[in-house]
């Protein structure tokens, strides 16, 4: 008998959807097979947590479970059978015999004779000829995607807990926390039912240079004193490779320059984002000649860039 899904996730039966999601993510991160290679116990706990979350994160299925109409595996229970067929019109406990009794017998076999001999009405495994197809359960997985691959799109291979590998199409503009749905890649259906889906929650890895804000990319760019004062053409990294950027003369530290269309490419009705380059002045290793020139310059100029900080004091 499957363990109670609330107990698996460690939440109360009154838990909110957010609490259930948080509990599942904590367990999934702890027991994910990619983080516990060869650990059969961790794999089993990961599968149990995934199944519990799959049931409790679906409001309709959770309500049925709470009412006792389905079990922890999502299968109909005796109570569901009684609720649907055990009460006739005008409050009668059972319906009268009719021409539909053959169908009734098939449903009875469907609910109560799975996997037990030939207890159904001539069906294999006791399922009966009238057993309805049941769709397989959805499966859940996590996938860590490199920053640039998430922005530009690509293909990423994922290994599922049971050892199956899939090539997952990464659409351009994928954001951290988004879910990719692979239809028909979940648990197999029952009695000819369609398989469930595979729901992959994506984590986008941070990049050592780039920071993403919506579809724009931000980059800090070191420049020398000479480049900032005299202006220069410098090479700047982008998502798709280096490009040339003009640093205007007399640029201050922190000045922000924009390269249009060099952010996340257009996707799903979104226009391409921009690349914002923030200049960061690097003094480096000045020699005596530069120090002498700056000394002479400062003797002729007495501007105080901090004067506004003292206003009103």
C-alpha positions as CSV (number, residue, x, y, z in Angstrom):
1,X,0.0,0.0,0.0
2,X,1.4,3.4,-1.0
3,X,2.4,5.7,1.8
4,X,0.2,8.8,2.5
5,X,1.4,11.6,0.2
6,X,1.1,14.2,2.9
7,X,3.4,12.1,5.1
8,X,5.9,11.7,2.2
9,X,6.2,15.5,1.8
10,X,6.0,16.1,5.5
11,X,3.1,18.6,5.3
12,X,-0.3,18.8,7.1
13,X,-3.5,17.9,5.2
14,X,-4.4,21.6,5.4
15,X,-1.2,22.6,3.7
16,X,-1.5,25.3,1.0
17,X,-0.4,24.7,-2.6
18,X,2.7,26.9,-2.0
19,X,3.6,24.8,1.1
20,X,3.3,21.6,-0.9
21,X,5.4,23.0,-3.7
22,X,8.1,24.2,-1.3
23,X,8.2,20.8,0.5
24,X,8.5,18.9,-2.7
25,X,11.3,21.1,-4.1
26,X,13.3,20.7,-0.9
27,X,13.0,16.9,-1.1
28,X,13.6,16.7,-4.8
29,X,16.8,18.8,-4.4
30,X,18.0,16.6,-1.6
31,X,17.2,13.2,-3.2
32,X,17.6,13.9,-6.9
33,X,19.5,10.9,-8.6
34,X,21.9,13.3,-10.3
35,X,23.1,14.4,-6.9
36,X,23.0,10.9,-5.4
37,X,24.5,8.6,-8.1
38,X,24.1,4.9,-7.3
39,X,22.0,5.6,-4.2
40,X,18.9,3.4,-4.6
41,X,17.3,4.7,-1.3
42,X,17.6,8.4,-2.5
43,X,16.2,7.4,-5.9
44,X,13.2,5.7,-4.2
45,X,12.6,8.8,-2.0
46,X,12.8,11.0,-5.0
47,X,10.2,9.0,-6.9
48,X,7.9,8.9,-3.9
49,X,8.1,12.6,-3.4
50,X,7.5,13.2,-7.1
51,X,4.4,11.0,-7.1
52,X,3.1,12.6,-3.9
53,X,3.6,16.1,-5.4
54,X,1.9,15.0,-8.6
55,X,-1.2,14.0,-6.8
56,X,-1.4,16.9,-4.3
57,X,-0.5,19.7,-6.7
58,X,-3.5,18.8,-8.8
59,X,-6.5,20.4,-7.0
60,X,-9.1,18.0,-8.4
61,X,-7.1,14.9,-7.7
62,X,-6.2,16.2,-4.2
63,X,-9.8,16.7,-3.5
64,X,-10.7,13.2,-4.6
65,X,-7.9,11.8,-2.4
66,X,-9.1,13.8,0.6
67,X,-12.6,12.4,0.0
68,X,-11.3,8.9,-0.2
69,X,-12.3,8.5,-3.9
70,X,-8.8,7.7,-5.1
71,X,-5.8,6.1,-3.3
72,X,-2.3,7.4,-2.9
73,X,-1.5,6.0,-6.3
74,X,-4.4,7.9,-7.9
75,X,-6.5,4.8,-8.5
76,X,-10.2,4.7,-7.8
77,X,-11.2,3.3,-4.4
78,X,-14.3,1.4,-3.2
79,X,-15.8,4.6,-1.9
80,X,-15.6,6.1,-5.4
81,X,-17.4,3.0,-6.7
82,X,-20.1,3.3,-4.1
83,X,-20.5,7.1,-4.6
84,X,-21.0,6.6,-8.4
85,X,-23.0,3.4,-8.4
86,X,-24.2,2.5,-4.9
87,X,-27.0,5.1,-4.6
88,X,-30.0,5.1,-7.0
89,X,-32.7,7.6,-7.3
90,X,-34.8,8.8,-4.4
91,X,-32.1,7.9,-1.9
92,X,-32.2,4.1,-2.6
93,X,-28.9,2.4,-1.6
94,X,-28.6,0.3,-4.7
95,X,-30.2,0.5,-8.2
96,X,-32.5,-2.1,-9.5
97,X,-31.4,-4.7,-12.0
98,X,-31.5,-3.6,-15.6
99,X,-30.2,-4.3,-19.1
100,X,-27.1,-2.4,-18.1
101,X,-26.0,-4.9,-15.5
102,X,-23.3,-6.3,-17.8
103,X,-21.7,-2.8,-17.9
104,X,-22.1,-2.6,-14.1
105,X,-20.2,-5.9,-13.7
106,X,-17.4,-4.7,-15.9
107,X,-17.0,-1.5,-13.8
108,X,-17.0,-3.6,-10.7
109,X,-14.2,-5.8,-12.1
110,X,-12.3,-2.6,-13.1
111,X,-12.4,-1.2,-9.6
112,X,-11.9,-4.3,-7.4
113,X,-10.1,-7.1,-9.4
114,X,-6.9,-5.4,-10.8
115,X,-4.1,-7.9,-10.8
116,X,-6.1,-10.7,-9.2
117,X,-6.7,-13.8,-11.3
118,X,-9.6,-13.8,-13.7
119,X,-12.2,-12.3,-11.4
120,X,-13.6,-9.9,-14.0
121,X,-16.1,-10.8,-16.6
122,X,-13.8,-12.6,-19.0
123,X,-11.2,-9.9,-19.0
124,X,-7.4,-10.4,-18.4
125,X,-6.2,-9.6,-14.9
126,X,-9.8,-9.1,-13.8
127,X,-10.2,-5.8,-15.6
128,X,-13.2,-6.8,-17.7
129,X,-14.2,-5.8,-21.1
130,X,-15.8,-2.6,-19.9
131,X,-12.8,-1.2,-18.0
132,X,-12.1,2.3,-19.2
133,X,-8.6,3.5,-20.3
134,X,-6.8,5.5,-17.6
135,X,-4.1,8.0,-18.5
136,X,-0.7,7.5,-16.9
137,X,0.6,9.8,-14.2
138,X,2.8,12.8,-15.0
139,X,6.4,12.6,-14.0
140,X,8.6,15.4,-12.8
141,X,12.2,16.1,-13.2
142,X,14.7,19.0,-12.8
143,X,17.2,20.2,-15.3
144,X,20.1,22.6,-14.9
145,X,20.8,24.6,-18.1
146,X,23.8,26.8,-18.8
147,X,23.0,30.6,-19.0
148,X,23.8,31.1,-22.7
149,X,21.9,27.9,-23.7
150,X,18.8,29.1,-21.9
151,X,19.0,32.5,-23.6
152,X,19.8,31.3,-27.1
153,X,18.1,27.8,-27.1
154,X,19.5,24.4,-27.9
155,X,19.3,20.8,-27.0
156,X,20.1,19.3,-23.6
157,X,20.2,15.6,-22.7
158,X,18.5,14.5,-19.4
159,X,18.7,11.2,-17.6
160,X,15.5,10.2,-15.8
161,X,15.5,8.3,-12.5
162,X,14.7,5.0,-14.2
163,X,17.7,5.4,-16.4
164,X,16.0,6.6,-19.6
165,X,17.7,9.4,-21.5
166,X,15.9,12.1,-23.5
167,X,17.1,15.0,-25.6
168,X,15.2,18.0,-24.4
169,X,14.6,21.0,-26.8
170,X,15.5,24.2,-24.9
171,X,13.5,27.1,-26.4
172,X,15.2,30.5,-26.7
173,X,14.5,32.9,-23.8
174,X,13.9,30.1,-21.2
175,X,13.8,31.6,-17.7
176,X,14.9,30.2,-14.4
177,X,12.0,28.3,-12.8
178,X,10.1,27.7,-16.0
179,X,8.7,24.2,-16.8
180,X,9.1,22.3,-20.0
181,X,6.4,19.8,-20.8
182,X,7.2,16.7,-22.8
183,X,3.9,15.2,-23.8
184,X,3.6,11.4,-23.6
185,X,7.0,11.0,-21.7
186,X,5.5,10.3,-18.3
187,X,4.2,7.1,-16.7
188,X,2.5,4.5,-19.0
189,X,-1.3,4.5,-19.2
190,X,-3.4,1.7,-17.9
191,X,-5.8,-0.4,-20.0
192,X,-4.8,1.3,-23.2
193,X,-4.8,4.8,-21.7
194,X,-2.5,7.6,-23.0
195,X,0.8,8.0,-21.1
196,X,1.3,11.0,-18.8
197,X,3.6,13.9,-19.5
198,X,7.1,14.7,-18.2
199,X,7.3,18.1,-16.5
200,X,10.8,19.4,-16.3
201,X,11.5,22.3,-14.0
202,X,14.5,24.3,-15.3
203,X,17.2,26.0,-13.2
204,X,19.4,28.4,-15.2
205,X,23.0,28.4,-14.1
206,X,24.5,31.9,-13.4
207,X,27.1,33.3,-15.8
208,X,30.5,34.7,-14.7
209,X,30.0,37.8,-16.9
210,X,26.3,38.3,-17.8
211,X,23.3,39.1,-15.7
212,X,19.8,38.8,-17.2
213,X,16.9,41.1,-16.4
214,X,13.9,40.0,-18.4
215,X,15.2,39.9,-22.0
216,X,18.1,42.4,-21.4
217,X,21.6,41.4,-20.6
218,X,23.9,43.4,-18.4
219,X,27.7,43.4,-18.4
220,X,30.4,45.3,-16.4
221,X,33.2,46.3,-18.8
222,X,36.7,47.3,-17.4
223,X,38.3,50.3,-19.2
224,X,41.6,52.0,-18.7
225,X,42.1,55.7,-17.7
226,X,43.3,56.4,-21.3
227,X,40.2,54.7,-22.9
228,X,37.8,56.6,-20.6
229,X,39.5,60.0,-21.2
230,X,40.5,59.7,-24.8
231,X,37.8,57.4,-26.1
232,X,38.4,54.1,-27.8
233,X,37.0,51.1,-29.7
234,X,37.1,48.0,-27.5
235,X,36.0,44.4,-27.9
236,X,32.9,43.4,-25.9
237,X,31.7,39.8,-25.2
238,X,28.0,39.1,-26.1
239,X,25.8,36.0,-26.0
240,X,26.8,35.2,-29.6
241,X,30.4,36.3,-29.6
242,X,32.6,39.5,-29.3
243,X,31.6,42.8,-31.0
244,X,33.2,46.2,-31.3
245,X,32.0,49.0,-28.9
246,X,32.9,52.7,-29.0
247,X,33.8,54.2,-25.7
248,X,33.0,57.9,-25.9
249,X,35.7,60.4,-24.9
250,X,35.5,61.7,-21.3
251,X,33.4,58.7,-20.1
252,X,32.9,58.5,-16.3
253,X,33.1,55.3,-14.3
254,X,29.7,53.7,-14.2
255,X,28.6,55.1,-17.6
256,X,26.1,52.8,-19.2
257,X,26.2,52.1,-23.0
258,X,23.6,50.1,-24.9
259,X,24.0,47.6,-27.8
260,X,20.6,47.2,-29.3
261,X,19.4,43.7,-30.1
262,X,22.3,42.0,-28.4
263,X,20.4,40.6,-25.4
264,X,18.1,37.6,-25.4
265,X,17.0,36.9,-29.0
266,X,13.3,37.4,-30.1
267,X,11.1,34.6,-28.8
268,X,7.5,33.8,-28.3
269,X,6.2,37.2,-29.4
270,X,9.0,39.0,-27.4
271,X,11.3,41.4,-29.3
272,X,15.1,40.8,-28.9
273,X,16.5,42.4,-25.7
274,X,19.5,44.7,-25.5
275,X,23.0,44.4,-24.0
276,X,23.7,47.1,-21.4
277,X,27.5,47.7,-20.8
278,X,28.5,49.5,-17.7
279,X,32.0,51.0,-17.8
280,X,34.2,50.2,-14.8
281,X,37.4,52.4,-14.6
282,X,40.6,50.4,-13.9
283,X,43.6,52.5,-12.8
284,X,46.0,49.6,-13.4
285,X,49.7,50.4,-12.8
286,X,50.4,54.1,-13.5
287,X,54.0,55.0,-14.1
288,X,55.8,58.2,-13.2
289,X,54.9,60.0,-16.5
290,X,51.2,59.5,-15.9
291,X,51.5,60.7,-12.3
292,X,53.4,63.8,-13.3
293,X,50.8,64.6,-16.0
294,X,47.9,64.1,-13.5
295,X,49.7,66.3,-11.0
296,X,50.1,69.1,-13.4
297,X,46.5,68.7,-14.6
298,X,45.1,68.8,-11.0
299,X,47.0,72.0,-10.3
300,X,45.1,73.6,-13.1
301,X,41.7,72.2,-12.3
302,X,40.0,72.4,-8.9
303,X,36.7,70.8,-9.6
304,X,35.2,68.8,-6.7
305,X,32.9,66.0,-7.9
306,X,31.8,65.5,-4.2
307,X,30.6,69.1,-3.7
308,X,26.9,68.2,-4.1
309,X,27.2,65.7,-1.3
310,X,27.7,68.5,1.2
311,X,24.8,70.7,0.1
312,X,22.4,71.4,2.9
313,X,24.9,70.3,5.6
